[in-house]
Amino acid sequence: MTIALFPGSFDPFHNGHLEIVERAVPLFSEVVVAAVRNPQKNEPLFRLEERQIMIEESLAHLDKVRIVSVSTLVVNVAKEVGATVIVKGLRAVTDFENELQMAQMNLHLAGIETLFIPTGSTHSFLASRLLREVARFGGDVSDMVPPPVAKRLEGMFHP
């Protein structure tokens, strides 16, 4: 049984994230999606608990997926859930540079491998920080996020 961990801040979870999970599910016995509190990022738009709920709703159509929310090192989460691989999505070369460094650190710390899955071109421009900004200023992001996320963004910025 091979368990994969797909970690991220997911603030908010968008269609690029959804694509990576959907593509990872057939490759593993289980995919654990971990909404992680990232202290290096600014104040989050959604609390961890809210992100976990939105991700659960967005992935309800998939089997073999479990969602957790944590505030610890990714390698610690991997050990806790029994993951033997970390899955990361790549949009562009700039993502690769950061993700490669993290993958090497995770391998050094815990002996866990990282599998990179490139997003399709239809999602390669999506970034949670851009979606937050567009939504905050009244732009429509509903076609870039799963419906449960679109509903919460709408309620937050345009009640």
N, CA and C of each residue as an Amber inpcrd file, in Angstrom:
protein
   477
   0.8540000  -1.1860000   0.0000000   0.0000000   0.0000000   0.0000000
   0.8920000   1.2380000   0.0000000   0.7230000   2.0890000  -0.9970000
   1.5150000   3.3010000  -1.1090000   0.6300000   4.5080000  -0.8420000
   0.9790000   5.2500000   0.2090000   0.2320000   6.4520000   0.5780000
   1.0470000   7.6640000   0.1600000   0.3980000   8.5890000  -0.5290000
   1.0390000   9.8260000  -0.9550000   0.4810000  10.9870000  -0.1430000
   1.3420000  11.9450000   0.1330000   0.9420000  13.1570000   0.8350000
   1.0260000  14.3270000  -0.1300000  -0.0710000  15.0720000  -0.2510000
  -0.1000000  16.2820000  -1.0840000  -0.2980000  17.4690000  -0.1480000
   0.8070000  18.1250000   0.2600000   0.7020000  19.2340000   1.2000000
   0.6400000  20.5860000   0.4930000   0.0430000  21.5480000   1.1540000
   0.0200000  22.9120000   0.6460000  -0.7610000  23.8080000   1.5830000
  -0.6300000  25.1000000   1.3680000  -1.4160000  26.0170000   2.1960000
  -2.8640000  26.0510000   1.7050000  -3.0760000  25.8720000   0.4130000
  -4.4330000  25.7660000  -0.1570000  -5.3440000  26.8970000   0.3330000
  -4.8700000  28.1360000   0.2050000  -5.6080000  29.2820000   0.7260000
  -5.9060000  30.2960000  -0.3710000  -6.8590000  30.0130000  -1.2500000
  -7.7900000  28.8950000  -1.2470000  -7.3540000  27.7570000  -2.1750000
  -8.0010000  26.6090000  -1.9880000  -7.8580000  25.4380000  -2.8550000
  -8.4350000  25.8160000  -4.2160000  -7.6910000  25.5630000  -5.3000000
  -8.1750000  25.9460000  -6.6360000  -8.1230000  24.7600000  -7.6020000
  -8.5290000  25.0130000  -8.8350000  -8.6450000  23.9300000  -9.8130000
  -7.2960000  23.3040000 -10.1860000  -6.2100000  24.0360000 -10.0440000
  -4.8880000  23.4430000 -10.2550000  -4.5900000  22.4000000  -9.1890000
  -4.9340000  22.7140000  -7.9370000  -4.7770000  21.7390000  -6.8580000
  -5.6610000  20.5190000  -7.1180000  -6.8990000  20.7810000  -7.5030000
  -7.8500000  19.7080000  -7.7930000  -7.3000000  18.7790000  -8.8780000
  -6.7260000  19.3600000  -9.9220000  -6.1620000  18.5640000 -11.0080000
  -5.0550000  17.6340000 -10.4990000  -4.1770000  18.1480000  -9.6560000
  -3.0750000  17.3330000  -9.1390000  -3.6190000  16.1590000  -8.3260000
  -4.5990000  16.4080000  -7.4740000  -5.1830000  15.3220000  -6.6730000
  -5.8330000  14.2950000  -7.5870000  -6.6200000  14.7510000  -8.5580000
  -7.2990000  13.8230000  -9.4690000  -6.3010000  12.9780000 -10.2570000
  -5.1610000  13.5320000 -10.6030000  -4.1500000  12.7810000 -11.3450000
  -3.3450000  11.8660000 -10.4340000  -3.2270000  12.2230000  -9.1480000
  -2.4640000  11.3930000  -8.2100000  -3.2580000  10.1830000  -7.7210000
  -4.5690000  10.3170000  -7.6090000  -5.4040000   9.2410000  -7.0450000
  -5.1800000   7.8920000  -7.7320000  -5.1370000   7.8010000  -9.0610000
  -4.9400000   6.4770000  -9.6720000  -3.5490000   5.8760000  -9.4380000
  -2.6070000   6.6960000  -9.0050000  -1.2280000   6.2360000  -8.8470000
  -0.9360000   5.6170000  -7.4800000  -1.8110000   5.8770000  -6.4970000
  -1.5210000   5.4790000  -5.1210000  -2.7080000   4.7860000  -4.4810000
  -2.4380000   4.0570000  -3.3970000  -3.5010000   3.4070000  -2.6310000
  -4.3700000   4.4460000  -1.9380000  -3.7290000   5.5460000  -1.4950000
  -4.4410000   6.6310000  -0.8270000  -3.6550000   7.9210000  -1.0390000
  -4.3770000   9.0260000  -1.1680000  -3.7570000  10.3460000  -1.2380000
  -4.2700000  11.1430000  -0.0470000  -3.3300000  11.6220000   0.7700000
  -3.6780000  12.4540000   1.9130000  -3.3690000  13.9000000   1.5320000
  -4.4020000  14.7190000   1.5180000  -4.2480000  16.1430000   1.2190000
  -4.1280000  16.8620000   2.5510000  -3.0190000  17.5750000   2.7350000
  -2.7570000  18.2410000   4.0160000  -2.7250000  19.7470000   3.8390000
  -3.7210000  20.4140000   4.4100000  -3.6980000  21.8810000   4.4670000
  -2.7500000  22.2450000   5.5950000  -1.6970000  22.9440000   5.2300000
  -0.6230000  23.2330000   6.1650000  -0.5760000  24.7290000   6.4570000
  -0.4040000  25.0630000   7.7270000  -0.1960000  26.4560000   8.1060000
   1.2380000  26.8050000   7.7470000   1.4080000  27.8060000   6.8970000
   2.7390000  28.2160000   6.4560000   3.0930000  29.5520000   7.1040000
   3.9750000  29.5600000   8.1050000   4.3130000  30.7910000   8.8020000
   5.0630000  31.8020000   7.9310000   5.5950000  31.3630000   6.7880000
   6.3160000  32.2630000   5.8940000   5.3710000  33.0900000   5.0210000
   4.1060000  32.7060000   4.9880000   3.1400000  33.4450000   4.1840000
   2.3850000  34.4280000   5.0640000   1.8100000  35.4450000   4.4360000
   1.0510000  36.4530000   5.1650000  -0.1480000  35.8410000   5.8720000
  -0.8870000  36.6760000   6.5560000  -2.1070000  36.2540000   7.2500000
  -3.0100000  35.5000000   6.2730000  -3.4330000  34.2960000   6.6350000
  -4.2630000  33.5180000   5.7120000  -5.6560000  34.1250000   5.5450000
  -6.2330000  33.8700000   4.3980000  -7.6020000  34.2930000   4.1240000
  -8.5720000  33.4110000   4.9060000  -8.3410000  32.1010000   4.8900000
  -9.2030000  31.1380000   5.5780000  -8.4190000  30.4300000   6.6880000
  -9.0840000  30.1570000   7.7950000  -8.4900000  29.3620000   8.8690000
  -8.2560000  27.9340000   8.3650000  -7.3340000  27.2290000   8.9920000
  -7.0390000  25.8490000   8.5900000  -8.2870000  24.9780000   8.5630000
  -9.1280000  25.1140000   9.5730000 -10.3460000  24.3030000   9.6510000
 -11.2690000  24.5870000   8.4640000 -11.3590000  25.8600000   8.0620000
 -12.1940000  26.2290000   6.9140000 -11.6220000  25.6400000   5.6350000
 -10.3060000  25.6980000   5.4990000  -9.6680000  25.1300000   4.3140000
  -9.9100000  23.6320000   4.2330000  -9.8050000  22.9510000   5.3690000
 -10.0360000  21.5140000   5.3810000 -11.4570000  21.1910000   4.9290000
 -12.4340000  21.9200000   5.4030000 -13.8300000  21.6890000   5.0170000
 -14.0190000  21.9220000   3.5250000 -13.4670000  23.0270000   2.9990000
 -13.6090000  23.3150000   1.5650000 -12.9560000  22.2380000   0.7120000
 -11.7950000  21.7430000   1.1490000 -11.1040000  20.6920000   0.4060000
 -11.9190000  19.4020000   0.4440000 -12.4540000  19.0590000   1.6180000
 -13.3030000  17.8650000   1.7300000 -14.4850000  17.9530000   0.7720000
 -15.1380000  19.1040000   0.7310000 -16.2870000  19.2920000  -0.1630000
 -15.8570000  19.2320000  -1.6230000 -14.7080000  19.7950000  -1.9400000
 -14.2170000  19.8340000  -3.3190000 -13.7670000  18.4770000  -3.8290000
 -13.3760000  17.5910000  -2.9080000 -12.8620000  16.2690000  -3.2940000
 -13.8180000  15.1350000  -2.9670000 -15.0480000  15.4610000  -2.6140000
 -16.0280000  14.4490000  -2.2050000 -16.2840000  13.4060000  -3.2980000
 -16.0330000  13.7550000  -4.5460000 -16.2820000  12.8390000  -5.6660000
 -15.1760000  11.7870000  -5.8280000 -14.1020000  11.8980000  -5.0410000
 -12.9630000  10.9910000  -5.1910000 -12.8880000   9.9900000  -4.0500000
 -12.5670000   8.7460000  -4.4030000 -12.2800000   7.7230000  -3.3990000
 -10.7880000   7.7870000  -3.0930000 -10.3920000   7.1300000  -2.0370000
  -8.9800000   6.9970000  -1.6660000  -8.3190000   8.3390000  -1.3270000
  -9.1090000   9.3100000  -0.8640000  -8.5590000  10.6080000  -0.4850000
  -8.9470000  10.9030000   0.9520000  -7.9720000  11.3800000   1.7130000
  -8.2040000  11.7980000   3.0950000  -7.6560000  13.2110000   3.2370000
  -8.3120000  14.0400000   4.0220000  -7.9030000  15.4270000   4.2010000
  -7.5800000  15.6620000   5.6650000  -6.4380000  16.3280000   5.8970000
  -6.0330000  16.7070000   7.2460000  -5.5880000  18.1680000   7.2140000
  -5.5420000  18.7910000   8.3790000  -4.9690000  20.1350000   8.4790000
  -3.9800000  20.1140000   9.6340000  -2.8140000  20.7250000   9.4060000
  -1.7210000  20.6230000  10.3730000  -0.8950000  21.9010000  10.4410000
  -0.1470000  22.0220000  11.5300000   0.7970000  23.1310000  11.7200000
   2.1340000  22.5590000  12.1600000   2.7720000  21.8000000  11.2830000
   4.0490000  21.1730000  11.6110000   4.8260000  20.9340000  10.3180000
   6.0050000  20.3770000  10.4370000   6.8020000  20.0520000   9.2600000
   6.0970000  19.0020000   8.4050000   6.2240000  19.1500000   7.1080000
   5.5960000  18.2130000   6.1790000   6.1060000  16.7940000   6.4090000
   7.3860000  16.6280000   6.6960000   7.9130000  15.2750000   6.9130000
   7.2930000  14.6410000   8.1630000   6.9400000  15.4480000   9.1520000
   6.2610000  14.9120000  10.3320000   4.8600000  14.4300000   9.9650000
   4.1750000  15.1880000   9.1240000   2.8420000  14.7980000   8.6600000
   2.9460000  13.5000000   7.8720000   3.9440000  13.4150000   7.0030000
   4.1400000  12.2040000   6.1980000   4.2910000  10.9770000   7.0980000
   5.0980000  11.1040000   8.1440000   5.2780000   9.9870000   9.0800000
   3.9610000   9.6430000   9.7660000   3.2280000  10.6680000  10.2190000
   1.9680000  10.4450000  10.9350000   0.9390000   9.7040000  10.0900000
   0.8780000  10.0170000   8.8020000  -0.1430000   9.3940000   7.9430000
   0.3810000   8.1630000   7.2110000   1.6580000   7.8440000   7.3930000
   2.2370000   6.6660000   6.7530000   2.5810000   6.8590000   5.2870000
   2.7760000   8.0960000   4.8710000   3.1010000   8.3780000   3.4650000
   4.5470000   8.0120000   3.1600000   4.7460000   7.4540000   1.9870000
   6.1000000   7.1270000   1.5370000   6.5460000   8.0330000   0.3970000
   5.6580000   8.9110000  -0.0340000   5.9900000   9.8570000  -1.1040000
   5.1950000  11.1440000  -0.8870000   5.8150000  12.2520000  -1.2670000
   5.1540000  13.5550000  -1.2500000   4.8770000  13.9270000  -2.6980000
   3.6700000  14.3760000  -2.9770000   3.2870000  14.8130000  -4.3140000
   3.2430000  16.3360000  -4.3240000   3.8560000  16.9210000  -5.3330000
   3.8250000  18.3800000  -5.4850000   3.4880000  18.7090000  -6.9350000
   2.6770000  19.7360000  -7.1050000   2.3360000  20.2050000  -8.4410000
   3.3110000  21.2770000  -8.8880000   3.6000000  21.2960000 -10.1720000
   4.4830000  22.3110000 -10.7460000   3.7460000  23.0720000 -11.8350000
   3.8280000  24.4000000 -11.7800000   3.2340000  25.2400000 -12.8170000
   4.2740000  25.7280000 -13.8050000   5.4480000  26.0850000 -13.2920000
   6.4820000  26.6990000 -14.1280000   7.8590000  26.3830000 -13.5530000
   8.8860000  26.8100000 -14.2630000  10.2620000  26.5770000 -13.8380000
  10.5140000  27.1790000 -12.4570000   9.9280000  28.3200000 -12.1740000
  10.1350000  28.9560000 -10.8690000   9.6270000  28.0650000  -9.7380000
   8.5270000  27.3640000  -9.9500000   8.0420000  26.4060000  -8.9490000
   9.0680000  25.3030000  -8.7290000   9.6600000  24.8310000  -9.8160000
  10.6090000  23.7320000  -9.7230000  11.7870000  24.0800000  -8.8270000
  12.3020000  25.2850000  -8.9490000  13.4590000  25.6930000  -8.1470000
  13.1550000  25.5930000  -6.6510000  12.0170000  26.1360000  -6.2290000
  11.6290000  26.0710000  -4.8140000  11.3110000  24.6480000  -4.3790000
  10.5460000  23.9500000  -5.1970000  10.1030000  22.6040000  -4.8350000
  11.2610000  21.6130000  -4.8040000  12.2370000  21.7760000  -5.6910000
  13.3980000  20.8900000  -5.6930000  14.1670000  21.0230000  -4.3800000
  14.3410000  22.2480000  -3.9290000  15.0490000  22.4750000  -2.6710000
  14.3080000  21.8200000  -1.4990000  12.9760000  21.9810000  -1.4680000
  12.1870000  21.3510000  -0.4020000  12.2480000  19.8300000  -0.5090000
  12.1920000  19.3010000  -1.7350000  12.2530000  17.8540000  -1.9420000
  13.5760000  17.2960000  -1.4300000  14.6570000  17.9990000  -1.7010000
  15.9700000  17.5430000  -1.2380000  16.0620000  17.6070000   0.2840000
  15.4900000  18.6370000   0.8860000  15.4820000  18.7510000   2.3490000
  14.6620000  17.6200000   2.9610000  13.4830000  17.3470000   2.3940000
  12.6270000  16.2720000   2.9110000  13.2940000  14.9080000   2.7740000
  13.9990000  14.7090000   1.6750000  14.7330000  13.4520000   1.4900000
  15.8380000  13.3360000   2.5370000  16.5330000  14.4120000   2.7740000
  17.6120000  14.4150000   3.7710000  17.0670000  14.1800000   5.1840000
  15.9810000  14.8720000   5.5290000  15.4240000  14.7850000   6.8790000
  14.7610000  13.4460000   7.1760000  14.0290000  12.9260000   6.1940000
  13.1710000  11.7700000   6.4900000  13.2690000  10.6360000   5.4750000
  14.1040000  10.7890000   4.4510000  14.2190000   9.7310000   3.4560000
  12.9800000   9.5770000   2.5930000  12.1640000  10.6280000   2.5250000
  10.9160000  10.5490000   1.7430000  11.1240000  11.2000000   0.3780000
  10.6990000  10.4890000  -0.6530000  10.8270000  10.9780000  -2.0270000
   9.6840000  11.9310000  -2.3710000   9.9290000  12.7670000  -3.3640000
   8.9060000  13.6940000  -3.8630000   8.6540000  13.4060000  -5.3320000
   7.3890000  13.3280000  -5.6950000   6.9750000  13.1500000  -7.0830000
   6.3820000  14.4630000  -7.5680000   6.9190000  15.0060000  -8.6460000
   6.4110000  16.2500000  -9.2230000   5.4300000  15.9290000 -10.3380000
   4.2660000  16.5700000 -10.2940000   3.2640000  16.4230000 -11.3470000
   3.0230000  17.8060000 -11.9440000   3.3290000  17.9930000 -13.2190000
   3.0880000  19.3020000 -13.8210000   1.5960000  19.5150000 -14.0830000
   1.1330000  20.7300000 -13.8400000  -0.2650000  21.0310000 -14.1340000
  -0.4580000  21.1570000 -15.6400000  -1.6830000  20.9550000 -16.0700000
  -2.0060000  21.1860000 -17.4700000  -1.9820000  22.6750000 -17.7640000
  -1.8660000  23.0280000 -19.0150000  -1.7660000  24.4410000 -19.3920000
  -2.9960000  25.2480000 -18.9900000  -4.1450000  24.5940000 -18.8450000
  -5.3540000  25.3320000 -18.4670000  -5.3130000  25.8150000 -17.0240000
  -4.4010000  25.2510000 -16.2090000  -4.3100000  25.6530000 -14.8000000
  -2.9610000  26.2390000 -14.4240000  -2.0430000  26.3490000 -15.3640000
  -0.6700000  26.7340000 -15.0330000  -0.5420000  28.1620000 -14.5110000
  -1.5140000  29.0010000 -14.7390000  -1.4470000  30.3920000 -14.2730000
  -2.0900000  30.5900000 -12.9040000  -2.7470000  29.5640000 -12.3870000
  -3.4670000  29.7020000 -11.1190000  -2.5120000  29.7300000  -9.9310000
  -2.7390000  30.6890000  -9.0620000  -1.9970000  30.8070000  -7.8060000
  -2.9730000  31.3340000  -6.7650000  -2.9560000  30.7380000  -5.5960000
  -3.8890000  31.1450000  -4.5440000  -3.7800000  32.6320000  -4.2290000
  -2.5680000  33.1700000  -4.1950000  -2.4040000  34.5930000  -3.8780000
  -3.0720000  35.4760000  -4.9260000  -3.0060000  35.0870000  -6.1940000
  -3.6720000  35.8650000  -7.2470000  -5.1880000  35.7590000  -7.1230000
  -5.6730000  34.5600000  -6.8320000  -7.1190000  34.3700000  -6.6800000
  -7.6640000  35.1920000  -5.5150000  -6.9190000  35.2330000  -4.4070000
  -7.3510000  36.0510000  -3.2630000  -7.4620000  37.5130000  -3.6560000
  -6.4820000  37.9900000  -4.4020000  -6.4750000  39.3960000  -4.8020000
  -7.6180000  39.7080000  -5.7620000  -7.8210000  38.8720000  -6.7440000
  -8.9010000  39.0900000  -7.7120000 -10.2540000  39.0690000  -6.9930000
 -10.4660000  38.0810000  -6.1380000 -11.7340000  37.9740000  -5.4070000
 -11.9400000  39.1800000  -4.4890000 -10.8940000  39.5950000  -3.8150000
 -10.9750000  40.7230000  -2.8760000 -11.4340000  42.0030000  -3.5890000
 -11.0100000  42.1770000  -4.8400000 -11.3590000  43.3790000  -5.5890000
 -12.5460000  43.1950000  -6.5190000 -13.3420000  42.1610000  -6.2640000
 -14.6040000  41.9970000  -6.9770000 -14.5480000  41.1950000  -8.2530000
 -13.3980000  40.6230000  -8.5960000 -13.3030000  39.8150000  -9.8050000
 -13.9460000  38.4520000  -9.6210000 -14.3560000  37.8700000 -10.7170000
 -15.0170000  36.5670000 -10.7000000 -13.9790000  35.4640000 -10.8650000
 -13.8100000  34.6430000  -9.8410000 -12.8570000  33.5290000  -9.8980000
 -13.5790000  32.1830000  -9.8940000 -14.8870000  32.2050000 -10.0780000
 -15.6890000  30.9850000  -9.9220000 -15.3090000  29.8710000 -10.8990000
 -14.7330000  30.2010000 -12.0410000 -14.3340000  29.1460000 -12.9740000
 -12.9080000  28.6450000 -12.7060000 -12.2610000  29.1920000 -11.6750000
 -10.8910000  28.8070000 -11.3550000 -10.7820000  28.0300000 -10.0450000
 -11.9040000  27.9050000  -9.3430000 -11.9320000  27.1950000  -8.0590000
 -13.1210000  26.2380000  -8.0510000 -13.0590000  25.1810000  -7.2510000
 -14.2210000  24.2900000  -7.1350000 -15.4220000  25.0640000  -6.5620000
 -16.6370000  24.6320000  -6.8730000 -17.8430000  25.3390000  -6.4040000
 -17.9020000  25.6320000  -4.9050000 -17.4940000  24.6960000  -4.0140000
 -17.5490000  25.0330000  -2.5860000 -16.6470000  26.2170000  -2.2100000
 -15.5280000  26.3410000  -2.9010000 -14.6070000  27.4490000  -2.6390000
 -15.1830000  28.7410000  -3.2090000 -15.7410000  28.6590000  -4.4100000
 -16.3510000  29.8490000  -5.0230000 -17.4550000  30.4050000  -4.1300000
 -18.2480000  29.5220000  -3.5570000 -19.3490000  29.9460000  -2.6860000
 -18.8210000  30.6990000  -1.4690000 -17.7650000  30.1770000  -0.8580000
 -17.2080000  30.8390000   0.3330000 -16.5340000  32.1610000  -0.0200000
 -15.8520000  32.2150000  -1.1440000 -15.2250000  33.4710000  -1.5610000
 -16.2920000  34.5270000  -1.8410000 -17.3440000  34.1190000  -2.4950000
 -18.4520000  35.0360000  -2.7870000 -19.0500000  35.5570000  -1.4840000
 -19.2840000  34.6630000  -0.5430000 -19.8610000  35.0660000   0.7450000
 -18.9420000  35.9680000   1.5390000 -17.6640000  35.7660000   1.3780000
 -16.6890000  36.5560000   2.1300000 -16.5550000  37.9760000   1.5820000
 -16.5010000  38.0960000   0.2660000 -16.2240000  39.3950000  -0.3320000
 -17.4510000  40.1110000  -0.8950000 -18.5260000  39.3690000  -1.1400000
 -19.7400000  39.9700000  -1.7300000 -20.9800000  39.3970000  -1.0800000
 -21.1460000  39.6370000   0.2250000 -22.2890000  39.0450000   0.9320000
 -23.6330000  39.5720000   0.4690000
